[in-house]
Amino acid sequence: MESIASRIATELAVRSEQVDATVRLLDEGASVPFIARYRKEVTGSLDDTQLRYLEERLRYLRELEDRRSTILASIGEQGKLTAELERDIRGADSKTRLEDLYLPYKPKRRTKGQIALEAGLGPLAESLYADPSLTPEQEAAAFVDAEKGVADVKAALDGAKYILMERFSEQASLLERLRGALRQDGRVVSKLVAGKEQEGAKFRDYFDYSEDLRKVPSHRALAILRGRNEGILSIALELGEPDQPAGTPHPCEGMIAQAFEIRDQGRPADRWLAEVVRWTWRVKLLGQLETELLGDLRESAEDEAIRVFASNLKDLLLSAPAGPRVTLALDPGLRTGVKVVVVDVTGKLVDYTTIFPHAPRNQWQESLAVLAGLCDKHNVTLLAIGNGTASRESDKLAGDLIKLCPKLPMQKIMVSEAGASVYSASELAAKEFPELDVTFRGAVSIARRLQDPLAELVKIEPKAIGVGQYQHDVSQVKLARSLNAVVEDCVNAVGVDLNTASAPLLTRVSGLNPTIAQNIVDYRDQHGAFGSRRELLKVARLGDKTFEQAAGFLRVMSGDNPLDASAVHPEAYPLVERIASETGRDVRSLIGDSAFVRKLDPKNFTDAHFGIPTISDILLELDKPGRDPRPEFKAAAFQEGVETIRDLTPGMQLEGVVSNVANFGAFVDIGVHQDGLVHISMLAHQFVKDPRDVVKAGDIVRVKVMEVDIPRQRISLSMRMDDEPGAATQGRTGDSDRPGKAQGDRAKNTGQGRGQSAGAGAQPAAGGTFANLFANAKDLKKR
């Protein structure tokens, strides 16, 4: 049997030795970021993506091995483990295959087949199956025995039928073929549950829907499954022509008959055996396989939705930071006023107040005077405006403020409020600002996430950030595991300032946990700033192993050792000192001397501990110490005078920020309180398979307004500036959201078309076919 390491190696197209070495590191407690960065010689330079896959597959395959051992022991205890069966079990490469093989031996409640065997009907079943020339009724008459519960001939034949049904339904190779046929050629069919038309209006596109199982995209699968869970839709798997005559045998019945060599040759028992086959499919296997395959559909749809969420989260976390600038944040509101906070370059709250520039008080000039005073007092250079209610009005206020304070080089930026309310009501925020109202805490979060999105967003549960699709419909365990891995990778890719990082940010550093992270903050509060990485060893519960895992990702700026401000791991400091010595330089002069460092050949410095990959990384770090992988900060400029959806007109060209990316396109914030949708087919002139190949969350893009549907709050956009409004559905490419051809006329009748089924509730819109792209887009973004 192929080992776990060999199997993962084959899947990753790497050597087994690389996998073995990585597994040892993981088992020793090493984190993926640490292994990816500092153990390249050990793993053969596996990157973080490969390592995450390896980690996930290792978990699955170890669970598979545990289950395999349990099954072998169970069958062995029954005395039924043959050499052939053991070989098949040891060769099973998936949990599904393993359970198929175990099915005949799995302890179960007394079934009708078992009861029939206990009643002595086994020989009847065997004789009719072995010799169809026998007459069923005549043979069954000999088995009638009221004392054994066999009251008459019919009862005897029914018992024999149950015996054969169980045998037929437990053959692993047959189950595999049936499953494969349904996966390849089966169709998912959904129907409206009678009387649910009004209640389920948002699922209208799925009232009479059919699509090939293998073609159903993630967002449509999750929509129809949600419709079933809410009692609006019924779902079935169908195989064969949809318009075949009633009574026509199901294709799977033919596969069962073929597997057990049952043929209708006009013999007395042939019709009875055909009935056994029909019942095997319809009673025993149809429901079982339908449940299993729809479960697989859900799982794959969930995996895709989680992948989309993780990808968007990574883009958002690694979006450009505005940097250490004094920031004034406006958390807009109308009746309750605009909450104003000022944070210094480190994110510390230094001032706060409330102003009422908007209706009903309309204290515009008074509010400007308050803001100007705060900006002058604290030398504010950055204005962060939350994108919620009254955001555009507050943006205009910020514009007037900039004109009022020409001596201050201020810049205004619209900032997403997603998750700010979650943070403001959290235990962490209450601990940080015990006397501050929750609304002001939200404003602080808005200011800080502009200064450093990563450092602030780690304080919020990842799924509350709102860049996913159907996030509440997927496995919350898998979602949390995936998103936490993304956060961990992002934090460690950027690095963390040891002397300014919050406990939540430190918690995400390789090797650290909440307790140690808090101990670091407490130590810092008691003893002042860390002077070196080595000082970490004085922190309570932070031992050598934790230090090894974490030190390379923690930065000490302006510390005792200049290497402490870089990504060079302390274990490699002697190597850097040797490089400096052999080149006649001191370490401090090497750092940042690009012209000199780039001439050095890594091969000249290898030794028993450090190979070319690590030395190459060290030289890159000496070239640009502590470099931040995030892009340069830029801000979108929302067009003046375009503040609501009513200000939009087709053909208008605007700048916006990509707020979310789904499989069917990208949502773009253009500053009108309602994101527009750029369908996948309108992201570029060339074919686009995955929208993330073109855009990512946080990107600043230029878009053209194609259609505006005010009643439905839908805005269609294009990133192709030569597209003409009104022709949005003509000649589009990249149409990966169109339902499969299997829908036929049914698709036309229900309005299923390009990009329409963004989620449950997609409906044909009076405003034109392209308006269908926005079906449930607003609802989808909330999920």
N, C-alpha and C positions, 0 to 999 in steps of 0.2 A: 504494500500500500504506500502511495506517495506520502511523504512527510508533509506536515504543515508548512515548514519552511520552503520545501521544494515547490509546493503548490503556489504559495504566494510569490515566490521568485518567478515562476512561469507567468503568472498573471501580470507581474510588473516588468517582465523581460529583464530581470537582473539575475545575479548569481545567488545561489542558495547561501553561500558564505556571508553575503551582505545581509540577508534576512536573518540568519542565525545570530549574527553579531548584534543586529538591531533588537531582536527579541531579548537577548541577554540584557542589553541596556535598559529596555522598557521594564523588564522584570526586576531590575535593580532599583527601579524608581526614577529613572531619568525621564525628563519631559521631552516631548517632540521638539520644541524650539531649541533646547539644549543640544540634543542629538544632531539636529540639522545644522546648527552653527558650529559646534565645538568638537564633534566626533566624526568628521568627514573621512578621516583615514580609516576609522573602524568600520563605517558603513559603506565605504566606497562612494561617498558624496551623494547619498540619497537626499533628495530635497524634501521640504516640509509636506508637499502634496503627496509624494510617494509614502512618506512616513505616516501621514494620517490614514491613508488607504491601508497600509500595512497594519496599523494599530487596530482599525475597525475589522479587517479580515481576520486578524489573529483572535480577536474576541469571538467572532462568529465560528471560526473553525475549532476553537477550543471547546465551545459549547457543543459543537457537532461531535467532537470526540468523546465528550462526557456522555452525551446521549447514546452514542454508539456502544460504549462500554456497558451502559445500563441495559440496552436492548439485548446485547450478547449474553449478559448475565441472566436476564429474564428468560430468554429462550432456552439457555443451557439448563436452568433449573427445571424447566418443563420436560427436559430430555428430548427435545425436538431439533437441536442444533446440528444440522448435517454439514458436511464439509462444503457443499455447494452453497448452502444458505449463508454460512459464515463468510465464504469468499465474497458473495454479493453484498453482504452487510458491510464488510471491511472496505469494499470498493465504492460504496455509496458516496457520492460527492455533494449531496445536499440534504437538508433536513427533510424535505418532501420525499425524496427517494428512500431515505432511511425509514420514514414512517410507513411508506407503502409496503416495504418488505416486512415490517413488524406487524402490520395489520392483522394477518391471520392468527398471530400468536399473542396478540395484545389482550390482556384480561379485560373482559367486558361484562356488562350485565347480561342476564339470560335473554337471548334473542329467540325469535320464533323458530329460527333454524336449529338452535340448540335444543329447544323444547321438542321439536320434531325428531331430532336424533335420539333424544331420551325416550321418545315414544316408539322407537324402533323403526322409523320410516327411512333410515339411511339406505337400506337395500332397495327400496322402491325407487328412490331417486337415482341410485346407481344403475339399476337395470334399465330404466326408461332412457337415461342419458346414453348408456352404452349400446342399447339396441332399440332405435326408434320404430322398429317394425312391430314392437309390442303395443297392445292396445291399453292405453292408460287406465281406463275404467276397470277392465278385467284384472289388470295387475293390482290395482289399488284395493279391490274387493277383499283380497287376502289379508290386508293390513288393518281392516276395520276392527277396532277393539275399544269398546266404550270405557273399560277400566283404565286404559292408557290415554284417554282423552281423544281418541280418534272415533268420532261418532258415526261417520259415514264415509262413502267413497270420496266425496268432495273434500272433506277434512283431510283424508289421507293424501290426496293429490296436492292440496294446498301446502301441507307439511313438506312434501317432497320438493315442491316449488321453492319454499323458503330455504331449504338446504342447499339447492343448486344456486339460488340467488346469492347466498353468502359466499359460496365458493367462487362464483363468477366475479363478484365485486371485490374480491380480495387478491386478485392476481396482479402483482406489481407491474409486470410488463404491459398488461392491458391498460392499467390506469395511466401509465406513462404515455401510451399512444393516444388514449382519449384526451388526456390533458393537452398533448401537443396539437391535436386536431382542433380543439376549441381555441387554443391560443392563436393558431395560425389562421383559421377560417371562421371563428365564431364572431358573432355580432352582439354588442351590448344594445339592448332594446329597453327603452323606458316608456311608460304609459302613465297618464294621469289617473289617479285614484278617483273614482266616481264621487262627485259632489265637492271636490276640492278646488274647483276652478278659481274662485275668488280668493280663497285663503292662500292658494299657491301661485298667484299671478306672477311672482318674480321668477318662477320656474317655467314660464310659458313655453320657452324654446324646447323644453324636454317633455312636453305633454305627449308627443308622438315622435320619438327620436330613435334613430338607429345608426350605429357606426361600428366599423370593424374594431374588435377588441384591441388589436395590436396598434391601432392608429389613434385611439382616444387620447388626446393630450391631457396633461395633468390637471389643468384648471377645469376642464369639462368633466373629467372623472370625479373630481371632488364636488363639483356642483350637483351632479345627478345623485351622488351618494348622500349628499346633504339633503336633497329633495326626498330621498327614500327615508332617511332618518327622521324627517319632519312629517312623514306620513302623507306627503303630497304625490310622490311617484312610486310606481312599482318598477322593479328592474329585473330583467331576465337575460340569460345568455341563449342565443339561438344559433343553430348551425343548419346549413342547407338553404334552399331558396325560400324567401319569405312568403311567396304566393303558391307554395306547393299544396296540392289537394289535401283536405282533411283525411286523416287515417293513414297517410303515407308514413311508412316506418322512418324513424329518425336515423340519420346517417350513423350515429353512434351505436344504434342497435345492430346495424350491419357489422360494425367493427367487433362487437361482443360476439355475435354469431360466428364470425370468421375465426376469432381467437379460439373458440371451443368447437369448431368444425360442425356447427349446427346448420343444416340445409333443409329446405323444404322440398322433399322428393315425393310428396304425396303419401308418406308412410303414416300409420295410425298415430304415432306420438309426435310427429313433426309440428303440428299446430300447438300442441301443449308445450313443446320446447320453445317454440317461437314466443309463446306467452311468457314463459320464464325469462327469456331474453328481454322482452318488452318491460316486464316488471323490474328486472335487474337495472335497466337504465332509468326508468321513470321513478321508481320507488327508492332504489338504493343509491344510484350514482349521480343522477342529475342534480339533485339538491346539494349533495356533497361536493361535487366538482364546481358547481355554480358558486357556492359559498367560498370555496377555496380560490377560484380564479378571480372573483370579484374582490376577494381579500388581497390577492396579489396585485390587482389593478389599483386598489386603494394604497397598498404599500409602495408601489412604484410611483404613484401620483404624489404621495406624501414625500417620498425621497426627492422627487423633482422639485416640489414646492419648498422643501427644506434647503435644497441646493440653491434655489433662486434667492431665498431669504439670506442664506449664508453669504452668497456672492454680493448681494446688495449691502449687507451689513459690513462686509470687509471694505467695500468701496467707501462707505460712509465713514467708518472709523479711520480710514487712511486718507480722508479728504484733507485738503490743505489747512493748516492752522494759521490764524492771523498773527499769532505770536504774542510775546509779552508786551502788550500795549494796554494802557489804561482805557477801560471800556465802560461806557454808559449803556445800560440795557433798558429798553422800553418793553414792558409786557402789556400790550394794548387792551383796552376795555372801554366801554361806553359809560353806562350808568355808574359802574363801580370805579371808574377812573383808570388812568394808565399808571401802572406800578413802575417806579424808576429806581434803579440801583446803579451804583458805581463800584467797580472792582479795580484794584490796582494791578500792576504787571504780573503779580504772582497769583491773581485770582481772589485775593482777600477782599471781602466786603468792607468798603470804607464810607459809604453813604447810601441813604435811601429815602424816598419820599413818594407821595402820590400826587398826580396832577389830573386836572379835569378839562382837557382841551376840547373834547367832543361833546356832542349832544348828550344829555339835556343842558349841561352847564355852559358849554361853549366858551371856556376860559382860555382862549387861544394865546393871547398876548401874555397873560399872567403865567401860563405854562411855559412859554418861551423864555420868560425872564428867569423862572426857577431853573430851567435846564441850562441856560447860559451861565448862571451863577455856579452851578455844579461843575460845568465843563472848565470854567476859568479857575475854580478852586483846586481841581484835581488834575488839570492839564490833560483832559480827555482827548484821545485821538481816534477812537473807534466808537461808532454808534451801532448797537445791535437791536434790531426791531423784531419782536416775535411775529410770526406769520398768522396769528389767529384773528379773532374778531377785531375790526377797526385797525388792522395792520397797515392798510394803504393810507388811511387817514393819518396814522402815526408816522408813516414813512414821509408823508408830506410835511408833517411837523418837524421831522428830523432835517428835511431839506431846508426849511426856513431857518432852523437852528444853525446850520452850517453857514448860511448867508449872513446870519447875525454875528457869527464869531469867525471872521476871516483870518484872524491871526493864528487860530488853532487848525493844524492840518488834519481835519476830521474826515472820516469816511463812513458812510452809512451802509449797513448790510442787513438784508432780510434773513432771519434765522428760523429754521424749523423748530416748532415748539414740541414736536413729537416726543413724548415721554417726560416732558418737564413736570407735568402735574404728578406723574408717578414718583419722580424724585422728590418733589416738594412735600409730598405726604409720607415719605419714607422715614424709617427709624434713623437712617443715616443723616438725612437733612435735619430732623428734629434734634439730633445730637450735635450737629454742627451749628445750627442756629436755633437754640431752644426758645429764644424770646421773639423770634421773627415770625410774622404771619406767613402762612403757606404760599400766598400769592407773591410775596417778595422772594421767597426761596426759589420759586419758579423763574423769576426774573434773573436771579443770580446764576441759575443753571444756563439760561439763554446767553448771558454774557460770557460765561466760562467756556461754553461749547464753541463759541466763535474764536476765543483765544486758542483753545486746544480741544478739538472735537473728541479725540481719543481719551484724553484724561478725564473729561466730564461724562462722556457717554458710558464709560465703564461703571458708573455709579447706578445705572439704570438696568433693570432686567432686560437682556437683549431683545426678547420678543415684544417688549413694550415700545421699542423704537419705531415700529411701524413701517418697515420696508419689505414686508413679506406679502404672500398671497395665501388666503385660506389658512392662516397660521393656527387658528383655533380648531381646525379640523384634522390636524396631523398629530402624530404621536408626540406628546409633550416631552416624553423622556428623550426621544431621538432628537427633537428640535433643540432642547436645552443642551444636549451633548454636543451637537454640531455647532450651535451658536457660541457656546463657551469655548470650543476649540478655536473658532475664528477670533474671538476676543483675545485669547491667549496668544495666538500667532501674531496678531496685529501689535499688541502691547510689546512683545519681545522683539519684533522686527524694528520697532521705533526706538526702544530703550526708554528707561525711566530715570528721571533726575531723583536721586536718593534723598536730596534735601528739600524737595518741594512736593513730592508725590503724596497723594492722599492714601489712606489705608485701602480703599477699594481698588485703586490703581496698582498698588504694591501687591495686592492679593493675586493679581493676574500675572505676576512675574514668575518665571520658571522656578519651581521649587518652594515657593512661598504659599502659605495658607492664611486665612483671615487672622488667626491668632498671632502668627509671627509678624504679619504685616502691621497689626496694631502695636505689637511690641516694638517694632522699628520706629513707628511714629511716637510712641511714648518715650523711647530712649532719646529721640531727637528733641522732644519737648523738654526733657530733663537735663540733657547734656549739651544742647546746641547742635549746630550742623555737624555732619560727619566730615572728618578731615581726610578719610581714606576708605576704600572698600574694606580693607583689613579690619577696620574698626567694627564692622558688622558682626564679627565674632564675639563682641561683647554684649550683643543683644540676647535677651533671654530666649532660650529654646532654639537658637539659631546655631546649629553645629556645622561641622566640616562638610557633611554631605549636602546640606541645604546651601551652604556658602558656595560649594562647587556648582550647583545648579543655577544659582541666582546671580552671582557676582558679575558675570559678563554682561548682564542686561541692565545693571544698575550703574548710573553715572554719578561721579562726584566732580562737579565743576569747580575749577580753581582749587583743587585739593593738593595734598602733599606730593602726589605722584601724577604727572600729566597723563599717564596711561589710564588712570582711573576715570577720565572723562571720555574714554573711547570704548569701543566694543571688543578690545583685546582682553582676553580672559587673564586673570591674575596668574594662572598656571603657566602662561606663555610669557610673562614678564622677563624671566631669565633669557629666553630666546631673543626678545627685542634688545635686551642689553648686549647679547652676543653680536647681534647684527650691527648695533651701534659701534661696538668695540672693533669689529673686523673691518668696518668702513671708516674708522678714525673719526667718528662723530659721537656726540652725546645724545641720549634719548630725546631730550627736549628739543634739540635742534633738528632732529630727524622729522619730528611731527609737523606735518603741513608743508614740508619741502618737496613738492610734487615732482619737480624736475629731477631731483636726485633720487627719490624713492622709486620712481618709475623706471629707472635704469637698472635697478637691482634685479638679479635673477634668483627666483625662489629656490632653484636647484642647488645654489651655493650654500644654502643654510639648513638643509634637511639634516635630521638626525634620527635617532631611534624612536623619539617620541613625536616628532612633528614632520609631516610630509608636505608635499607641494600644495595641496588644497588649503591647509591651514595657514601655511606661510604666505600664500597668495592673498588670503583674506587679511592677514596681519598687515601686509604691505599696502593693501587698499585702504585699510583703516589708518595707517600712518600718513597716507596721502591726504585723506579727508576724514579726520578723526570725528567720531560722533555724528557722522552724516545722517540726515533725516531722509528716509526713503519717500516721504510724502511730497506731493508736488508743491510748486510755488503758489502762494495764496492769490486768488483772483476772486472778483465778485461780479455777479450779473448786474447789469444796469436795466432795471425795469423802466419801461417807457412812461414818461410823464403823461398824465391825462388818461392812462389806461389803468383803471382801478377796479372795475367790476366787469363781469361777463358782458354786460350791456354796452361796454365801451369797445368791444371787439367787432371787427368787420372782416369778412373773408378777403384774403389777399394781404392782410396786414402782416408785416414781418417784425418779429420781436425777439428779444433775448430772454432766456429763461434758464432755470436750473433743473436738472433731472432729479426728480424726487424719489422715483421708484422705477424698477425695471422688472417687467413680467415676461413670460414666454411669448406673449403676443405683441409686445411693444414696450414703449417707455412713457411714463407719466412725466410731464414737465410743468413746473411752477412758473407761470408767466406773470404772477403778481395780481391775480384777480380773484383770489380766494377759492378758486376751483381749478385744479390741475387739468391740463389738456392731455390728450392721448396721441402719441405718434405711433401709428400701427407699424408692425414689423416691416410691412411692405413699403413704408414711406420713410424709413430711416436712411436709406441710401439708394443709389441707382442700381447697384449690383445686388445680386441675391444675398439675403441675410438669413442664415440658419438660426443664429442665436443673437438676440438684441444686444447682449453683453459684449459681442464682438465689435459693436459700434459705439455704444454709450455705457456709462455706468453711473450709479447714484452720485450726485454731487457735481457732475459735469456741467459746464456752462455751454449751452448750445443756442444756435439761432434757428428759429422755426417760423413757418408760415401758417397763418390761420386758414384752414380749408373750409370749415363749417362750424356754425355756432347754433346750438339748440338751447335756447334760454329756458323754456319750460322744464326740460330734463336736466339742465345744468351740465351740458356736455359740450366739450370743445374738441374739435378734431384738428390736429396739427400735422405738418409735414416738415421734414428736414431737407426736402428736395425743393430748392427755391424756384425751380422752373415748373413745378406742379401748378395747375390752374384750379382754383375753387370751382366746384360743380362737376369736375371731371375726376374727382378723388378715387372713384372706383374703377376708372378705366385704365387698363393696361398695367395694373400693379404687379409687381414681382414679389417673390419671397413670401407667398401666401401660405405660411405654415400653420395657420389656424383654421383652415377650411376643413369641415368635417369630411369623413371619408366618402368615397363614391358609393359605398353600400347604402347610403341613405336614399339615393335615387330621388324620385319625385317628392318623397316625404320631406326632404330637406328644403325643397323649393316652397312647399306649402307652409312650412313653419318659419320661413325666413332665415333658416340657417345659411350663413354665407361667410364671406371672408372676414375673419377677425371678429365676428359678431359675438360669439359665445365667451365673452370674458369671464362670465360666471353665471350663477343662478340669477335669473331675472332678465337675461338678454331678450329684448323684444324688438320686432320691426318698428322702426320709428318713422313718423310721417315726414320728418325732415330729410329723408333720403336714405339710400342704402348705407352710406358711410356713417350715418348717425348710429347704426347698429353696433358700431365698434365700441360705443360707450355703454352698452348694456351692462348695468351693474358695476361700472367702473368705480363709481363713488363708493359703493358698498364694498367692493373688492379691496380697495385701499385700506379700509378700516379693519379688515380681517387679519 
